[in-house]
Amino acid sequence: MNTAVPVFGALTLLVTAMAAPALAAEAEDARSMFGLVGMELAFLEALALIALACICVPLSRALRLGTVIGYLVAGVVAGIVLSISFTRDPDELLHFAEFGVVLFLFVIGLEFRPARLWEMRGTIFGRGLAQVMVCAALLTTAALLVGLEWRVALIVGLGLALSSTALVMRGIDEGGERNSTFGQTAIAVLLFEDLAIVPFLLLVTLLAPSGEEATLADNLQATAIGLAAITALILVGRYALDPIFRIIARTWTPELMTAAALGVVVFAALIMAAAGLSYAMGAFIAGVMLAESSYRHEVEADIEPFRGLFMGLFFVAVGLSLDLGAVAENWLVIMLAVPVTVALKGLGAYAVNRLFGTPHRIALRIAFAMGQHGEFGFVLFAAASSALLLPGDIASIVVAIVTLSMALSSQSERAYRMIVRPPARETIDEDYTDAEGSVLIIGFGRVGQLVAQPLLAEGVTVTLLDHDADRIREAKRFNERVHFGDGTRAEVLSAAGAETAKVIVVATDDPETTLEIVKTVQRKFPGARLLVRAHDRIHAVRLAGEGVPKDAILRETWLSALALGGLTLRALGYADGDADEVVARLHKADAERLDQQITAARDERGREEIVAAITPEPVKGR
């Protein structure tokens, strides 16, 4: 069933219900709608924004556009259909919500321990700096060519040079590539971008029109005051924060710790503001000073809910302040600018990574993954607009460009795959004349290797089959004879001795590949005893549904996890017999529960259908 229609209907009804009384706000008695006045009416207005956010954000996530787009859309919708104080004066809400940026920079500072920054200094401050600066130069040049004043063009170029940390990290995590060359390189650049927003915001303050020409003495005085404020903040953070939090922690009052964490952020922001610098810079320095503190994690946990709430409010306010008239007038410019700016940014990222020795395929993937513009652009453009550095119509246009690029970023991986075809899997001419083992093990990865060891130790003849050419070459270094072949093909299994093998062990690591091999073995080689490695519980249920006996299925982490649990009980002082008894009881209970789940899901084949059919049951105490 398509849920989009009822959800959209509910959204329309809700917006209509909220808009009907709100649109009467222009009348004289607008401040007494529903009999609500003053603070009560303010609560109603806040509820309207919360309701829109609670609808738009889940829809945006369901469409894989991310939460930022959802908050922006909520703000845009509020600006169109509601007539409340926030929509009449969005700058007031935006100024208030900028506290979310302050908290965001504080949390970023907590993540950047000085020691960690020093260890990664080459990658972060080398490649990261080069990529951001090259992309900014290309985008600033493009902005100058369309006639923007140099300061405006510089801010636009810097803002568009920053990528979306949330979207890029989501793609890396979904692909499990945090430790790959692509993942490590992209993360290093993102770390620099997280740092770069601090000097970029400071640059906005320096470039903002002050109304009068400053003398050299004034500039020197302002610089000295700024350096003194930074030094004072570093000294306070270095010598005062830990003792303060130690005293507060001894009170065992969680709300006081939360208040202290917020107080540190506000104090640091005010110190920087008094020196003529940005709130965000003070918060970032305070975060870095606490990064090595033993209270760092607790402070971060206390701040995180406020950060998320205020950042969401900030993006709603950006959507509210969007000049839809300017966007409508310049829609063609925006539609043309999005592919141009994304292409320029991708070109800069590719060129820099190639100069740093990154292979073509990885550099191209980084260019596609980081080609979109990011949420830091909203932060920078909002600050520049508040400082009267960025005209309102230009700010609305670049915000629209960033929004569209983020919305299209979900297709970047698909576009990369269309341009760069995956390399053909390397093949090896194989001779199966010596494949006469009584046991055939399909898959010689981390599980298959361990399965083979006791068999080889006992002199059992074993035939090993794998389709990874590199793994086969690696096995030769240890005098292991591994045959090359695709275990999903019946003719390969036949050549590898499946017809005469007494036991066939399927130890491949991909669940879908394992299922395909199992079906082939059951159909073509029913005479062999089949033993199968299951990836997880759901995979075990799926294998049982294909007719594999439950005593022939072994989940790869189940026994090792139980053994680790038994060791933990012994570490807590349990006697060996008592720990073994607990493990045995849980082993039996889990086997019975698995039998029930196999029965419940016997007619299901897909993973999602199986998850829906079985009922999770918590582990019960004695």
N, C-alpha and C positions, 0 to 999 in steps of 0.2 A: 504493500500500500504506500502511495506517495504521501508523505507527511508534510510536504511543503505547502500544499493548499490550505489545510486547516491551520497551520502555523501562521501563514500569511493572513488568513482570515482573522485569526485572533489578534495579530498585530494591528490590522486595520481597525478592528472594533475598539481595541484599547486606545489607539491613537485618537480615534474619533471621539471616544468618551472623554478623553482628557482634553481634547482641543475644544470641544463644544463650550464648556464653561470658561476655558482660558481665553478664548477669542473675545469674550466679553470684557476683557481687561481694559479696553479703551474707554469704556463707559465710566461715568463718574463713580458708580458704586462698585468698581472692579475690585477694590480692596476688601470687599466683604462677601465674595462669592461663597455659597454654601454656608454663610454665616461665619466664615473664617476670616480673621484679620491678623495683621502683624506676623508674629512668629508662626502661628498656625498655618497661615498662607505660605510662608516660606517653606514649611515642612511639606506642604502639598506640592510645591514646585520641585523640591528635591526628590519627592517620591516619583514625580513624572519622569525625571531624568533617570532615576534608578530603574524604573520599569522599562524604559526604552533600552537601557544598557543590558538588562537581564534578558531581553528578547534578541537584540541585534548581535550581541557578542556570541551566544551559542550558535546562532545561524551562521555567523561568519566563520566560526571554528568548524562547523559541519561542512561548509564549502571549502575548507582548507585555506582560508584567507588570513587566519590569525586573529588574535584578540584586538590588535591595534586598529585594524580596519573596522571591526565591529563597533568599537568605541567612537571612531570617527563618524561612522554612519549614524549612530545614535545621536550624535551632536548635530549632524546635518538634518536629520528628520525632525529633531526638536526645533531647530531654527526655522523649518518650513511650516510645521503644523501647529506649533505652540506659540502663544503670546504671553510669556511670563517675564519676570525681571531678568532672568538669565539671558533670554533671547534678545531683549531690548538693549542690554549692556553686556555683551559677552566678554569684553575686555576685563571687566571686574572679576568675573568667574575665572578667566584665564590667569589673571594675576594671582588670585588665591591658589589656584591649582598648581602653579609653578613650584609650590612647596614639594610636589611630587618629584619634580626634577632634582630638587635639593636632596631629597631622601634617596633618589636613584643614584646620584653621584656618591653619596655616603656609602651605600651598599657596594658600589663598584670599588671604592677605596678600600673597603674591608676585604675584598677579594684579591687585591693587589698587594700582597706582602712584599716588602722591599727585597727580601732574599730571592723570592720567585722572579721578580722583575729582573734582578741582576743575572740570574741563571739564563733567562730567555732574552737577554738584552740584544743579542745579535739578530735573532729572527724578528722580534717585536719592533725594535727601533731601527733595524736595517730594512728588511723587506716591507714591514708594515708602514714605516714612514715613507718609503719610496713609492709604494702603491697609492697611498692616500694623496701624496703630493702630486704625482703624475696625473692621477684621475682628476684632482682638483684643478690642475693647470689646464687640462683639456676642456673641462666643463666651464671654467672661468673664461677661457678664450672664446668658447661658443657664446657665452652670455655677452661678452664684449662685442662680438660680431653682430648681435641682434640689437645693439644700441644701448645696453644698460650702462649706467654710470659705474666707474671702476670699483667703488666700494660695494655697491649693490651686487655687481658681477662676482666679486670675490666671495661674498657671503653665500651667494647662490651656488657658486662652484664648490665651495667647501662643504656646504650642506648636502649637495647632491653626490659628493664623493664618498659619503658614509653609507655603509650597507646596513641591512636589517639584521642585527644580531639574533633576534628571535627566529626569523625565518631560516637563516643559514644554519643555525645550530639545530633547528628541527630537522632539516634535511640530513645533516651529518649524523644525528642520533638515529633517525629512522633507517639509515643505511648501515648503522653500526660501524662508522668509519672514523671515530674519534682518534684512533691510533694509526690510521693510514696516513700516507704522505699528503694526500689531499686534505684530510681532516686536520692534521697538525698545522699545515700551512695556513688554511683558512682561519683556524682558531687564533693563530698568532696575529694575523692581520686584524681580526675582530678585536683582539685585546688592545692593539694599538688604537683602533678607532674608539674604543671605550675611553681610553686615556685622552685621545685627541679632542674630545668634546670640551674638556676643561679649558685648554688654551683657546679653542675656537670661541667659547663664550666670553673669555677675557678679551679676545680681539674685537668682539662686538662692542664691548664697553669702550675700548680705545678708539674705535672708528666712529662711534655714535656722535652726532652733532651736539656740541655743548652750548652753542649760541654765541660764543665769543672766542676769539683767538687766544690760545694759551701761550704764555711766554716760556722761554727755556727754563727760567727759575721755577715756574709753576710745574712744568713737566718733571724737573728733577725732584721737586718737593713731593709730587704725587708718587713718583717711583720709590722714593725713600720711605714714604708712609706705607706703601704697599709691601715693600720688602720687610719693614719692621713688623707689620701685621702678620705676615706669613711666618716670620721667625718666632714671634710671640705665640702663635698658634701651635707651631711645632714643639716649642718648649713646654707648653701646657699639656699637649698630647703625650709628650715623652715622659714627663715627670709627675703629672697630676691625675691623669685619667685612671690609670690602674689603681692607685690608692683610693680614689673616690668610689670606683665600682667595687673594690674589695669591702669597703665600709658598708655600702648599700647591700651587697650580697649577704652580709652577716645578719641583716634584719629579716631575711627570709620573707620579703614582701615583694612578690613578682611585679605588682603594678608600679611599685616605686622604681624597680629596675627599668621598666618600660618608660616611665616618665624621665628617668635619668638619661636614657638613650636618646629620647627626643630632645631633651634639654641640651645635650652635647651638640646635636645637629644645629639647633637654633642658635646656640652660643657661637659656634664656628661661623655660621652664615652671617650673623650680626657683626662679628669682628671684621669679616671681609667687606661687608657693606659699608661699615664705618670708614674703611680705608679706601672706598671707591672702587672695590673689586666686586666680583659676582658672588652671590650666595653659594652657587654650586661649587665654586672653587674652595671655599671654606669647608663645605661639607665633605668634599673629596679628601682634603688634607686631613680632616679629623678621622675619616675612615681609614686612611693609610696608617695614621698613628695608632689606631686600635687594631690593625691587622695582625700584629704579633702578640696582642694581649690574650690572656687565658680566658677573657670574657667575650672574645670576639663572636663566637657562635651564638651565645645567648643574646648579645646585643643585636646581631643580625636577625635572629628569630623574632625579637621584640619589634624591630623596625619593619620587617617584611610586610605585615598586613597593612600598615599605614602607607608604605611605599606603593604597594599594588593599588590601593584605593585612590591615592592622590594621582598616581600616573594615569589610571583609568579616567579620572575626572579631568586631568589635563588634556587627554586626547578628545574627550567629549567637548571640552571648551574649544579646542582647535577646530573641531567640526562646526560648532556653533558660530565661531568667528569667521568661518569661511565666507567670502563674498561671492555668493552664488551668481550674482549679476555679472561680476567680472569673469567668472568661470564660463558662464553661458556665452558671453560676448567673445571669449577667446577659446572656445571649445576646439576649433580647428588647430589653433596654435598648440594647445595641450596635446591633442591626438598626434600631431606631428613631432612634438618635442619628446614624448615618452620614448619611442624607439631610438631617436637620435641620442638622447642622454644616456640611455641604457647601453647603446652600442659604444659610445665614447668611453663610458666607464669600464665596460668589458674589455675594450681594446687596451686601455691603460693597464688593467689588471693582468691581461695576458702578456703584454710587452714586459712589464716589470718581472713577472715570474719567470719568463724565459731568460731574461738577463741574469736572474739569480740561479740559473741552471736547472729549473724545473722542466721535466719532459713535456713535450708538446701536448699530449693527451691530458695530463694533469693540469697544466697551465690553462688549457681551454676549458676544462671543467670548472676551475676556480673562476674564470671569467664569466661563465654562465651562472654559477651559483651566487656570485657576488655582484652581478650586474645591476640588480635592483637597488633602489635607494631605500633609506631606512628611517626608523622612528627618531633617530637623533636629528634628522633633517627638520622634523616638526619642532623639536626643542630649539634648534638654532634659529629657525625662521621666526618662531614666536618671540624669542628674545630680541632678534633684530627688528621685528615689527614694533615691539614695545618700546625699543630704544629709538624709534623713528628713523632707523637706518634703512629699513626695507618698506617701500610703499605698500599700502594695503592691497591694491590690485595685484601687484607682483607677488606678494606673499601668498595670496589665494591661488594664483596660477601654479607656483612651485609646489605648494601643498598638494594640489590636485595631481601634479606630475608624480610626486612621491607616492601618493595613494594608489594611482593606477599602476605604477611599476611594481609596488608590493602586491597588488591584486594579481598581476600577471606572473609573478615570480613562481607560483606553484607549477607553471608549465616549463620552467627553465631546464629541469632535468630531462623532460621529454624532448625539448628542443635539442639539447646536447646529444641525446641518443639518436635523434634523427640525423644529425650532422656527422657524428662519430660512431660508426658501427663498431660493435664489440669485436675484438680480434678473434679470428677463428681459433678454436681450441687446438693446441698442438697434438699431433698424432704420432704414434710410434708403430712401425711395422713389427708385429708380434708373432712369435712362434709358440704355439701351444702344445708342441709335441711332448713336453715334459710336464704338462698339467694333468697329473694323475693322482692327486691327493684325495684321501678319503673325506677330507673336510675342505669345502670351498668357502673362503671368507671374502665377501664383496665389500670393499671399502677398507683401505689401509691407512686411515687417519688415526687420531689419538685413541679411539676405541678399538678399532681393528687391530692395531699393533699390540695392545694389551691382551686382547682375546687370543692372539696367535702365540704369545709367549709360553703359557703352560703347555700348549699342544706341542710346540717345537721342543720344549724341554723334555717331554716324554717320548719323543721320537715319532709322534704322529705325523703322517704325511699331509701336508697342507698346501693348497693352492691359493695364492693371494692375488686378488684382482682389484685394480684401481684405474681410474680414467684421468688421473693427474700426472702428466709427464714429469713435472718437476719432482713430485713426491717419489716417483719410481726411480729417477736418477739419484735422489737422496738415499733411497733404500739400498742402492748398489754399493754405496760407500760402507755400509754395514754388512755387506755380503748377504743381503736379503733379496731373494728372487721374487719380484712382484711383476705380474703380467699386466700389460696395458689392455684396457677394453672397457666398453660401456656396458655396465651390468643390467641396463634396462632392455638390452637386445637379446632375444632368445638365442640367436645364432652364436653370439659371443659367449654366452653362458654354456652353450653346448660344447663349443670348442675348448672352454676352460674346464670341462669335465663334470658339468652339473648332472649329466645323465648317470654317471657312475658314482658320484659322491654320496656318502652316507648321510652327511650333515651339510647343510648350507646355512652360513651365518651372514645375515645382512647387517652390516655395521656402517652404512653410509650416514653422513651427517645431515643431509637435507630430507625433511619429512616427506615431501612429495616424491622425491626420487626413490626413497625407501618403499613407499606404497606401490609405485610402479614396478619396482623389482619384485616385490612380494607377489603381485598379481601375475607377473610373468612366470615366476617359479611355480606357483600353484597350478597354473594352466599347463605348463610345458614339462615340469619335472616333479610330479607329485610323489615320486618314490623316495625322495630325500627328506630327512627330518629338517624342518625349517625353524631357525632361531633368529629373532629380530631385535635389534636395538630400537627402542622408542625414544623419541626426542623429549616428550613430556607426557603427562596424564592423558590429555586430549588425543595425542597421537596414538597412545596405547589403546584407547577406546576405538579409534578409527581402524587400527590394525585388527583388533578383535572383530570388528564389524566386517572385515574382509575375510574372516574365517581362520585367522591365525589363533591357535590355542593360547589361552591366557597364560599358561605356564611356559610358553615359548617366547613370551614378550618380556623384555627387561628394560625398564626406564633407566636412562643413563645416569641420573643423579640420585635415584631413590636410595639405593643401598649405601652409597657413600655419605649421603646426608644423614641417614639413620645412624651410621657408625660415628659420625661427627657429633650427633646428639648424645650418643652413649658416652663418648669421651668427655663431653661437657658435663654430664651427670657425675662422672667420676671425679672431674675437677672440682665439683661442688661438694664432694665428700661421700657420694653414694658408693656402696660396696659394689664390687664387680658383678656379683650375682643379682643385686637389685637393679643395677643399670641394664644388665642383659634382659632381665624380666620386663622392664618397661619397654625396651626396644622391641622385644618379641611380641608384646601385647599390641603395640602400635602397628607392627608389621602384619599381624593377623587381622586387626581391625581395618587396615587400609586395603588388604586383599579382599575382604568381604564387601567393603564399600565400592571397590573397583568392579566387582562382580555385579553389584546392583546397578552401577552406572552403565556398564556394558549392556545389560538387559534393557535399561531405560532408553538407550540411544541405538538400539539394534537396527532401527529403520532409517537412521540418519547417516549421511556420508560427509557432508561438509563440516568444517571446523566450527563455524558459527552455529549451525544447527545442533551440533553435539553439545556445545556450551549451553545452549538454551534448553536442551533436553535433560541434562543432569543437574542435580541440586547439590550445591556445595554443602558440606557438613563440617562444622568446626570440630577440632580434636577435643574430646571430653576428658576431664580429670578422673581421678580414681572414684 
